[in-house]
């Protein structure tokens, strides 16, 4: 079975630029979304919304979703700095974006339609997203430890 030829320099550069742009799009959009989400949670405190404040698990899950979403959005923006210096990390960039979306989504959706003591089944998205984040970080760490070609 023949191996695929290595991408040419212009093709590799175009793929890298595409990955950087995707990380920038996701990171800035998610940061805006989770900033607005945090302001919305503060507003629910301000108006003392009973359906939010009286439900401890919902409040905790939504705060976790907001905090993880904002932090993971920042991690995607850090990747914009990493990718030009470590092009091999572009392979795992899709996993970083999906993981950064699934972790907070699991927390946020887990707080909808849940019982008093257990989150809804949507919480399953959180460990799936965490596994994708581990894969992205492992792939990037492996690329960072690899010797550069000709070096």
C-alpha positions in Angstrom: 0.0 0.0 0.0 1.5 3.3 -1.1 1.9 6.1 1.4 0.4 9.5 0.7 2.9 11.9 -0.6 3.9 14.7 1.9 2.0 17.9 1.2 3.8 20.5 -0.7 5.0 23.6 1.1 2.2 25.9 -0.2 -0.4 23.2 0.6 0.9 22.7 4.1 1.0 26.5 4.6 -2.6 26.8 3.4 -3.7 24.0 5.8 -1.9 25.7 8.7 -3.5 29.1 7.9 -6.9 27.3 7.7 -6.4 25.7 11.2 -5.2 29.0 12.7 -8.3 30.8 11.3 -10.6 28.1 12.6 -9.0 28.4 16.1 -9.4 32.2 16.0 -13.0 32.0 14.9 -13.9 29.5 17.5 -11.9 31.2 20.3 -13.2 34.7 19.8 -16.8 33.6 19.2 -16.9 31.2 22.2 -15.3 33.9 24.4 -18.0 36.3 23.4 -20.7 33.7 23.9 -19.5 32.7 27.4 -19.0 36.3 28.4 -22.6 37.0 27.5 -23.6 33.8 29.3 -21.8 34.9 32.5 -23.6 38.3 32.3 -26.9 36.4 31.9 -26.2 34.4 35.0 -25.4 37.5 36.9 -28.7 39.0 35.6 -30.6 36.0 36.9 -29.0 36.7 40.3 -30.0 40.4 40.1 -33.7 39.7 39.4 -33.6 36.8 41.9 -35.1 34.3 39.3 -36.4 31.5 41.5 -36.2 28.8 38.8 -32.5 29.5 38.7 -31.6 30.4 42.3 -33.7 27.8 44.0 -32.3 25.0 42.0 -28.8 24.4 43.4 -27.6 21.8 40.9 -28.8 23.8 37.9 -27.0 26.9 39.2 -23.8 24.9 39.8 -23.8 23.2 36.4 -24.5 26.4 34.5 -21.7 28.2 36.4 -19.4 25.3 35.5 -20.4 25.5 31.9 -19.8 29.2 31.8 -16.4 28.9 33.5 -15.2 26.0 31.4 -16.4 27.5 28.2 -14.6 30.8 28.8 -11.4 29.1 29.8 -11.4 26.7 26.9 -12.1 29.6 24.5 -9.0 31.2 25.8 -7.1 27.9 25.3 -8.2 28.0 21.6 -6.8 31.5 21.3 -3.5 30.3 22.8 -3.4 27.7 20.0 -3.3 30.5 17.5 0.1 31.3 19.0 1.2 27.7 19.2 0.3 26.6 15.7 2.8 28.7 13.7 5.6 27.5 15.9 4.4 23.9 15.9 2.6 23.1 12.7 2.1 19.4 13.6 -0.3 20.6 16.3 -2.7 21.5 13.6 -3.7 17.8 13.4 -5.3 17.9 16.8 -6.8 21.4 16.5 -10.2 20.0 15.5 -10.2 17.9 18.7 -9.5 21.0 20.7 -12.4 22.9 19.2 -14.8 20.1 19.6 -13.7 19.3 23.1 -13.9 23.0 24.0 -17.5 23.0 22.7 -18.6 19.7 24.3 -17.3 20.2 27.8 -19.4 23.4 28.5 -22.3 22.1 26.5 -22.5 19.0 28.7 -22.6 21.2 31.8 -25.1 23.6 30.4 -27.4 21.0 29.0 -27.0 18.8 32.1 -28.7 21.6 34.1 -31.8 21.5 31.9 -34.6 19.1 32.7 -32.6 17.5 35.5 -33.7 16.1 38.9 -32.8 17.6 42.2 -29.7 15.6 42.7 -28.7 14.3 39.2 -27.9 16.2 36.0 -29.8 15.2 32.8 -28.3 12.7 30.5 -26.8 15.5 28.3 -23.9 15.6 30.9 -22.4 12.8 28.9 -21.1 15.4 26.5 -18.7 16.6 29.2 -16.5 13.5 29.5 -16.6 13.0 25.7 -15.3 16.6 25.3 -12.7 16.0 28.0 -11.4 13.0 26.1 -11.1 15.1 22.9 -9.1 17.7 24.9 -6.8 15.1 26.3 -6.2 13.8 22.7 -5.5 17.3 21.4 -3.0 18.1 24.2 -1.4 14.7 23.9 -1.0 15.1 20.1 0.5 18.6 20.6 2.9 17.5 23.4 4.0 14.6 21.2 4.6 17.1 18.3 6.6 19.4 20.7 8.9 16.6 21.8 9.5 15.3 18.3 12.8 16.4 16.8 12.4 18.8 13.9 13.3 17.5 10.4 17.0 17.9 9.8 17.7 18.8 13.4 
